Amino acid sequence: MAQNNQNKLKRNYLSMVEVLALSVSIVAPTMAMAFNTAPAAGAAGASVPLSFLVGTIAMLLVGVSFFEFSKRIPHSGSVYAYNAQGLGPKTGFVSGWALTATYFAYAAGCAALFGNFANVFLLHFGLHVPEWLLVFVGMAVVWFFSYRDVRLSTRAALLLEGISILVVLVLCFVIVGKGGNAGNTAVPFSMGSVGLSGVGAGMIFAVLSFAGFEGAATLAEEAKNPHRAVPLAIYGTVIAAGIFYVFVSYSEVIGFGAGHVAKLAGSSAPLDTLASSYIGSAMGTFVDFAAMISAFACSLGSANAASRMLFALGRDGALPRFLSRVHDRHGTPHVAVNTISILGVVLYLIIGLPAGASNFYAYFGTIGTFTLLVAYLLINVAAIRYFGKRKSAGYYSVVRHLIVPVVGFIVLLWPIYGNIYPVPSFPYNLFPYIALAWIVIGIIIINAQSSRDPGLASRIVRDLDVEVGG
């Protein structure tokens, strides 16, 4: 499909490190460790690090399909393009529609969480600022970075997340160096009393901690050498985050004591508690600061990814074409950025103000994770079909293109099951249905658009300005 200058992103603009920054910021390792270890401990007991180790291996398997597709299809639509090639244009659209919801939900939710963390951080200095005001400040700054320059955004996100990771690592090295509550031990890497089922239940939170690792794919059209930069960024994020998760979760378990893991499971801010206990109250302040900037980095990275998804869906006409307009000077999809920002503000006014920032994050994060898992499931099926048709091309692998996607598909069923059964309490029992409704709306949109525009399907599959190998 021919494109004019109004819907062309900056080509050969981002380095591999800058591409990597987007995935790292969306995953937000510090935020994941601040929130997910406590519920994981409630399920897996002292075996939390083992759950994260197994979860890392599982996500490496899931990541293979993204890795293989991103080597051949550099497209800002990520799974939209991948699944359109593997499963057809309509399924491709629904996949992109699902992932757009995820990135938007994370962008809005993490902006709210930034406001919550910022409020806690400022209280250390006796400053009382309304939480809602801090949320809107966060959203405004995210909009500014996203609107102005993607390179500025990715560098800022990487710097902020890097600082937060460093703070947490310092704390963890101190805990391990002191031997924790009762000495270093291999108990966290055994199944202990929870058995296989307990480790598996804890793995649900491990898998969710990797949500968004594929975000780098949305920068493919702006990256230098995207066939190399994007796959390495995707896999590099999973490997680095996995190592970080295993080490930090081990430090948290021994910090509270393997025999006192109930304290970890019951803690609302385990890293803060450990920082104050092992180093002092000043370190607790630093940890709160780290959580705050990690939440901001996650919001910024997610907003950039969401705007690229909207841009790609609009460029082909599956959504209104004005979403694919690119700023003449900044080279950013500014209309998509504005759309995401305005929608986030409106939803926070309607839902966030009465529910509170932390609940707003929990609600939208849960819904976004459901739509994310749908996209993850579909890409494994798409990989089997797409590469299976190319057995004669010389790069087909039974392991990479059949066995691993099948295993990845099966692995993803576990967190889905774990989040719908036992049936959670209100309003979380509604969220799977909200996610399903979003998917159904996407199906209705693409069918209506296809009926109105018979050439839409061919444009989705054939993007002449994006090289598709094989």
C-alpha positions as CSV (number, residue, x, y, z in Angstrom):
1,M,0.0,0.0,0.0
2,A,1.4,3.3,-1.0
3,Q,2.0,5.7,1.8
4,N,2.5,9.5,1.9
5,N,4.8,11.3,4.2
6,Q,2.0,11.9,6.7
7,N,2.1,8.2,7.7
8,K,5.7,7.3,7.7
9,L,7.7,6.9,10.9
10,K,11.4,7.8,11.1
11,R,13.3,4.9,9.5
12,N,16.8,3.8,10.8
13,Y,16.4,6.1,13.8
14,L,16.7,3.9,16.9
15,S,19.6,1.8,18.1
16,M,19.3,-1.7,19.5
17,V,19.6,-0.3,23.1
18,E,16.8,2.1,22.5
19,V,14.6,-0.6,21.1
20,L,15.5,-2.8,24.0
21,A,14.5,0.1,26.3
22,L,10.9,-0.2,25.3
23,S,10.5,-3.8,26.2
24,V,12.3,-3.3,29.5
25,S,10.2,-0.3,30.4
26,I,6.9,-2.1,29.7
27,V,8.0,-5.2,31.7
28,A,9.1,-2.8,34.5
29,P,11.1,-5.3,36.5
30,T,11.2,-3.2,39.7
31,M,7.5,-2.8,39.7
32,A,7.0,-6.5,39.1
33,M,9.1,-7.4,42.1
34,A,7.4,-4.8,44.3
35,F,4.0,-6.3,43.5
36,N,4.2,-9.9,42.4
37,T,6.4,-11.7,44.9
38,A,3.9,-11.3,47.8
39,P,1.0,-13.1,46.0
40,A,3.5,-15.6,44.5
41,A,4.6,-16.4,48.1
42,G,1.0,-16.9,49.0
43,A,0.8,-19.6,46.4
44,A,4.3,-21.1,46.3
45,G,5.5,-20.5,49.8
46,A,9.3,-20.3,50.1
47,S,9.6,-21.8,46.6
48,V,8.9,-18.4,44.9
49,P,12.4,-18.2,43.2
50,L,11.7,-21.7,41.7
51,S,8.4,-20.5,40.4
52,F,10.1,-17.5,38.8
53,L,12.9,-19.8,37.4
54,V,10.3,-22.1,35.8
55,G,8.3,-19.1,34.6
56,T,11.4,-17.6,32.9
57,I,12.0,-20.9,31.0
58,A,8.3,-20.9,30.0
59,M,8.5,-17.3,28.7
60,L,11.6,-18.1,26.8
61,L,9.6,-20.8,25.0
62,V,6.7,-18.3,24.4
63,G,9.2,-15.8,23.1
64,V,10.5,-18.0,20.3
65,S,7.4,-17.2,18.1
66,F,8.0,-13.5,18.6
67,F,11.7,-14.0,17.9
68,E,11.1,-15.9,14.7
69,F,8.5,-13.5,13.3
70,S,10.4,-10.4,14.2
71,K,13.4,-11.6,12.3
72,R,11.3,-11.7,9.1
73,I,8.5,-9.1,9.5
74,P,9.7,-5.7,10.8
75,H,6.3,-4.0,11.4
76,S,5.1,-1.5,13.9
77,G,1.9,-3.5,14.3
78,S,3.8,-6.4,16.0
79,V,1.3,-9.3,16.3
80,Y,-1.1,-7.5,14.0
81,A,1.3,-8.1,11.1
82,Y,2.6,-11.5,12.4
83,N,-0.9,-13.0,12.8
84,A,-2.2,-11.4,9.6
85,Q,0.5,-13.3,7.8
86,G,0.0,-16.6,9.7
87,L,-3.7,-16.7,10.3
88,G,-5.3,-14.2,7.9
89,P,-6.0,-10.4,8.0
90,K,-9.1,-10.6,10.2
91,T,-7.3,-12.6,12.9
92,G,-4.3,-10.3,12.6
93,F,-6.5,-7.3,13.2
94,V,-8.1,-8.9,16.3
95,S,-4.7,-9.7,17.6
96,G,-3.5,-6.1,17.2
97,W,-6.8,-4.9,18.6
98,A,-6.2,-7.1,21.7
99,L,-2.6,-5.9,22.2
100,T,-3.6,-2.3,21.7
101,A,-6.0,-2.7,24.7
102,T,-3.1,-4.2,26.7
103,Y,-0.6,-1.4,26.0
104,F,-3.3,1.3,26.7
105,A,-4.4,-0.4,29.9
106,Y,-0.8,-0.6,31.1
107,A,-0.1,3.0,30.1
108,A,-3.1,4.4,32.0
109,G,-2.8,2.0,34.9
110,C,0.9,2.6,35.5
111,A,0.4,6.4,35.3
112,A,-2.1,6.0,38.1
113,L,0.4,3.9,40.0
114,F,3.0,6.5,39.5
115,G,0.7,9.0,41.2
116,N,0.2,6.6,44.1
117,F,3.9,6.0,44.5
118,A,4.7,9.6,44.1
119,N,2.3,10.5,46.9
120,V,4.0,7.9,49.2
121,F,7.4,9.2,48.3
122,L,6.6,12.8,48.9
123,L,5.1,12.0,52.3
124,H,8.7,11.0,53.4
125,F,9.4,14.7,53.2
126,G,6.2,15.9,54.7
127,L,4.7,17.0,51.4
128,H,1.0,16.3,51.0
129,V,0.0,16.5,47.3
130,P,-3.4,15.1,46.1
131,E,-2.9,11.7,44.5
132,W,-5.2,12.7,41.6
133,L,-3.0,15.7,40.8
134,L,0.1,13.5,40.7
135,V,-1.6,11.0,38.4
136,F,-2.5,13.8,35.9
137,V,1.1,15.2,36.2
138,G,2.4,11.7,35.3
139,M,0.0,11.4,32.3
140,A,1.0,14.9,31.1
141,V,4.7,14.1,31.2
142,V,4.2,10.7,29.5
143,W,2.2,12.5,26.7
144,F,5.0,15.1,26.3
145,F,7.7,12.5,25.8
146,S,5.6,10.3,23.6
147,Y,4.5,13.3,21.4
148,R,8.0,14.8,21.0
149,D,10.5,12.1,20.2
150,V,10.5,8.3,20.5
151,R,14.3,8.3,21.0
152,L,13.9,10.8,23.9
153,S,11.1,8.5,25.3
154,T,13.1,5.3,25.1
155,R,16.2,6.9,26.6
156,A,14.3,8.4,29.4
157,A,12.4,5.1,30.1
158,L,15.7,3.2,30.1
159,L,17.4,5.6,32.4
160,L,14.6,5.6,34.9
161,E,14.1,1.9,34.9
162,G,17.9,1.4,35.1
163,I,18.1,3.6,38.3
164,S,15.2,1.7,39.9
165,I,16.8,-1.7,39.1
166,L,20.1,-0.5,40.5
167,V,18.4,0.5,43.8
168,V,16.8,-2.8,44.2
169,L,20.0,-4.7,43.3
170,V,21.9,-2.8,46.0
171,L,19.3,-3.8,48.5
172,C,19.3,-7.5,47.4
173,F,23.1,-7.7,47.5
174,V,23.0,-6.4,51.1
175,I,20.4,-9.0,52.1
176,V,22.2,-11.9,50.5
177,G,25.6,-10.6,51.9
178,K,24.1,-10.6,55.4
179,G,22.6,-14.0,54.9
180,G,19.1,-12.8,55.2
181,N,17.0,-13.7,58.3
182,A,18.5,-17.1,58.9
183,G,21.3,-17.6,56.4
184,N,21.5,-18.4,52.6
185,T,19.9,-21.6,51.7
186,A,18.8,-23.7,48.7
187,V,15.3,-24.2,50.1
188,P,13.8,-21.6,47.8
189,F,14.8,-23.7,44.8
190,S,13.1,-26.8,46.1
191,M,9.4,-27.7,46.0
192,G,9.3,-27.9,49.8
193,S,5.8,-28.5,51.2
194,V,3.9,-26.8,48.4
195,G,4.8,-29.5,45.8
196,L,4.4,-29.2,42.0
197,S,1.0,-27.6,42.2
198,G,2.2,-24.8,44.5
199,V,5.2,-24.0,42.3
200,G,2.8,-24.0,39.3
201,A,0.4,-21.6,41.1
202,G,3.3,-19.3,41.9
203,M,4.4,-19.5,38.2
204,I,1.2,-17.6,37.3
205,F,2.6,-14.4,38.9
206,A,6.0,-15.1,37.3
207,V,4.5,-15.3,33.8
208,L,2.5,-12.1,34.4
209,S,5.7,-10.3,35.4
210,F,7.0,-10.7,31.8
211,A,3.9,-9.1,30.3
212,G,4.9,-6.7,27.5
213,F,8.4,-8.3,26.8
214,E,7.5,-8.2,23.1
215,G,6.9,-4.4,23.1
216,A,10.2,-3.8,21.2
217,A,8.5,-5.2,18.1
218,T,6.3,-2.1,17.8
219,L,9.5,0.0,17.0
220,A,10.6,-2.3,14.1
221,E,9.9,0.4,11.5
222,E,12.0,3.0,13.4
223,A,14.9,0.7,14.3
224,K,18.3,0.4,12.7
225,N,18.7,-3.2,11.4
226,P,15.3,-4.3,12.8
227,H,15.8,-7.9,11.7
228,R,18.5,-8.1,14.3
229,A,17.7,-5.4,16.8
230,V,14.1,-6.4,17.6
231,P,14.7,-10.2,18.1
232,L,17.7,-9.5,20.3
233,A,15.7,-6.9,22.3
234,I,12.8,-9.3,22.8
235,Y,15.0,-12.2,24.0
236,G,17.4,-10.0,25.9
237,T,14.5,-8.6,27.9
238,V,13.2,-12.1,28.9
239,I,16.7,-13.3,29.8
240,A,17.7,-10.2,31.8
241,A,14.4,-9.9,33.5
242,G,14.4,-13.6,34.4
243,I,17.8,-13.4,36.1
244,F,16.7,-10.3,38.0
245,Y,13.4,-11.9,39.1
246,V,15.0,-15.1,40.4
247,F,17.7,-13.2,42.3
248,V,15.3,-10.6,43.8
249,S,12.7,-13.1,44.7
250,Y,15.4,-15.2,46.4
251,S,16.6,-12.2,48.3
252,E,13.0,-11.4,49.4
253,V,12.4,-14.9,50.6
254,I,15.6,-15.2,52.7
255,G,15.2,-11.5,53.8
256,F,12.0,-12.4,55.6
257,G,13.3,-15.9,56.2
258,A,12.3,-19.1,54.4
259,G,10.6,-20.2,57.6
260,H,8.6,-17.0,57.8
261,V,7.4,-16.7,54.3
262,A,3.9,-15.8,55.5
263,K,5.3,-12.4,56.4
264,L,6.3,-11.9,52.7
265,A,3.0,-13.1,51.5
266,G,1.2,-10.7,53.8
267,S,3.3,-7.7,53.1
268,S,1.9,-4.9,50.9
269,A,5.4,-3.4,50.3
270,P,8.0,-6.2,50.8
271,L,10.9,-4.3,49.3
272,D,10.2,-1.2,51.4
273,T,10.0,-3.4,54.5
274,L,13.2,-5.1,53.7
275,A,15.0,-1.9,52.9
276,S,14.1,-0.3,56.2
277,S,15.0,-3.5,58.1
278,Y,18.4,-4.3,56.5
279,I,19.7,-0.8,55.6
280,G,17.6,1.9,57.2
281,S,14.6,4.2,56.7
282,A,16.6,6.2,54.1
283,M,16.8,3.1,51.9
284,G,13.1,2.6,52.2
285,T,12.7,6.1,50.8
286,F,15.0,5.2,47.9
287,V,13.0,2.0,47.2
288,D,9.8,4.1,47.1
289,F,11.5,6.4,44.6
290,A,12.6,3.4,42.6
291,A,9.0,2.0,42.4
292,M,7.7,5.5,41.4
293,I,10.1,5.9,38.5
294,S,9.6,2.3,37.4
295,A,5.8,2.9,37.2
296,F,6.5,6.0,35.1
297,A,8.8,4.2,32.8
298,C,6.2,1.5,32.3
299,S,3.5,4.0,31.5
300,L,5.8,5.8,29.0
301,G,6.9,2.6,27.3
302,S,3.4,1.3,27.1
303,A,2.1,4.6,25.7
304,N,4.7,4.5,22.9
305,A,3.8,0.8,22.1
306,A,0.0,1.6,22.1
307,S,0.4,4.6,19.8
308,R,2.4,2.4,17.3
309,M,-0.3,-0.2,17.4
310,L,-3.0,2.4,16.7
311,F,-0.8,3.9,14.0
312,A,-0.4,0.5,12.2
313,L,-4.2,-0.3,12.5
314,G,-5.1,3.1,11.1
315,R,-2.5,3.0,8.3
316,D,-4.2,0.1,6.5
317,G,-7.7,1.5,7.1
318,A,-8.8,-1.1,9.7
319,L,-9.3,1.8,12.0
320,P,-9.8,5.5,11.1
321,R,-6.9,6.6,8.9
322,F,-6.3,9.8,10.9
323,L,-4.7,7.6,13.6
324,S,-1.8,7.0,11.2
325,R,-0.8,10.6,10.8
326,V,2.8,11.4,11.7
327,H,4.1,14.7,13.0
328,D,6.0,16.6,10.4
329,R,8.8,17.6,12.7
330,H,8.9,15.0,15.5
331,G,8.2,12.0,13.4
332,T,5.8,10.5,16.0
333,P,2.3,9.2,15.5
334,H,0.9,12.3,17.3
335,V,-2.8,11.7,16.6
336,A,-2.5,8.2,18.1
337,V,-0.6,9.6,21.1
338,N,-3.2,12.2,21.7
339,T,-6.0,9.7,21.4
340,I,-4.4,7.4,24.0
341,S,-3.6,10.3,26.4
342,I,-7.1,11.8,26.2
343,L,-8.8,8.4,26.7
344,G,-6.6,7.7,29.7
345,V,-7.5,11.0,31.3
346,V,-11.2,10.5,30.7
347,L,-11.2,6.9,32.1
348,Y,-9.3,8.1,35.2
349,L,-11.8,10.8,35.8
350,I,-14.7,8.3,35.5
351,I,-13.2,5.3,37.3
352,G,-9.9,6.3,38.9
353,L,-11.1,9.2,41.0
354,P,-13.8,7.2,42.8
355,A,-11.8,3.9,43.0
356,G,-8.4,5.3,43.8
357,A,-5.1,5.1,41.8
358,S,-4.0,1.6,43.1
359,N,-7.4,0.1,42.3
360,F,-7.5,1.8,38.9
361,Y,-4.1,0.2,38.1
362,A,-5.2,-3.2,39.4
363,Y,-8.5,-3.1,37.3
364,F,-6.9,-2.1,34.0
365,G,-3.8,-4.2,34.5
366,T,-5.9,-7.3,34.9
367,I,-8.0,-6.6,31.9
368,G,-5.0,-5.8,29.8
369,T,-3.3,-9.0,30.8
370,F,-6.3,-11.0,29.6
371,T,-6.2,-9.4,26.2
372,L,-2.4,-9.8,26.1
373,L,-2.7,-13.6,26.7
374,V,-5.1,-13.8,23.8
375,A,-2.5,-12.2,21.5
376,Y,0.2,-14.5,22.9
377,L,-2.0,-17.6,22.3
378,L,-2.7,-16.6,18.7
379,I,0.9,-15.9,17.8
380,N,1.9,-19.4,18.7
381,V,-0.8,-20.8,16.4
382,A,0.3,-18.3,13.7
383,A,3.9,-19.4,13.9
384,I,3.0,-23.0,13.3
385,R,0.9,-22.2,10.3
386,Y,3.2,-19.5,8.8
387,F,6.5,-21.3,9.0
388,G,4.8,-24.7,8.3
389,K,4.0,-23.3,4.8
390,R,7.6,-22.4,4.3
391,K,9.2,-25.8,4.9
392,S,11.0,-25.6,1.5
393,A,12.4,-22.2,2.2
394,G,15.4,-23.7,4.0
395,Y,15.0,-22.2,7.4
396,Y,12.1,-24.3,8.8
397,S,12.8,-26.0,12.1
398,V,10.5,-28.6,13.6
399,V,11.7,-27.6,17.1
400,R,11.4,-23.8,16.7
401,H,8.3,-23.7,14.4
402,L,6.2,-26.6,15.7
403,I,7.2,-28.1,19.1
404,V,8.1,-24.9,20.9
405,P,5.0,-23.0,19.8
406,V,2.8,-25.9,20.9
407,V,4.5,-26.0,24.3
408,G,4.2,-22.2,24.5
409,F,0.5,-22.3,23.8
410,I,0.0,-24.9,26.5
411,V,2.0,-23.0,29.0
412,L,-0.1,-19.9,28.5
413,L,-3.3,-21.7,29.4
414,W,-2.1,-22.0,33.0
415,P,-2.2,-18.2,33.9
416,I,-5.5,-17.9,32.1
417,Y,-7.0,-20.7,34.1
418,G,-5.4,-19.4,37.3
419,N,-7.0,-16.0,36.8
420,I,-10.6,-17.3,36.2
421,Y,-10.7,-20.2,38.6
422,P,-11.5,-20.2,41.5
423,V,-13.8,-17.4,40.4
424,P,-12.4,-14.1,41.8
425,S,-14.4,-11.7,43.9
426,F,-16.2,-8.6,42.5
427,P,-15.2,-6.7,40.4
428,Y,-12.4,-9.0,39.2
429,N,-14.9,-11.7,38.2
430,L,-16.1,-9.2,35.5
431,F,-12.8,-8.6,33.9
432,P,-12.5,-11.7,31.8
433,Y,-15.9,-10.8,30.3
434,I,-14.8,-7.2,29.7
435,A,-11.7,-8.5,27.9
436,L,-13.9,-10.9,25.9
437,A,-16.3,-8.1,25.0
438,W,-13.3,-6.1,23.7
439,I,-12.3,-9.0,21.5
440,V,-15.9,-9.4,20.2
441,I,-16.0,-5.6,19.4
442,G,-12.8,-6.1,17.4
443,I,-14.3,-9.0,15.4
444,I,-17.4,-6.8,14.6
445,I,-15.2,-3.9,13.5
446,I,-13.0,-5.9,11.1
447,N,-16.0,-7.6,9.6
448,A,-17.8,-4.4,9.1
449,Q,-14.8,-2.7,7.7
450,S,-14.1,-5.6,5.3
451,S,-17.7,-5.4,4.0
452,R,-17.4,-1.7,3.5
453,D,-13.9,-1.9,2.0
454,P,-13.3,-5.1,0.0
455,G,-9.6,-4.2,-0.5
456,L,-8.8,-4.0,3.2
457,A,-7.8,-7.6,3.6
458,S,-5.2,-7.5,0.9
459,R,-3.8,-4.2,2.3
460,I,-3.4,-5.8,5.7
461,V,-1.5,-8.8,4.4
462,R,0.5,-6.9,1.7
463,D,2.3,-3.8,3.1
464,L,4.6,-2.8,0.3
465,D,6.7,-0.5,2.4
466,V,7.6,-3.2,4.9
467,E,9.9,-6.0,3.9
468,V,8.5,-9.5,4.6
469,G,11.1,-12.2,4.3
470,G,10.4,-15.6,3.0
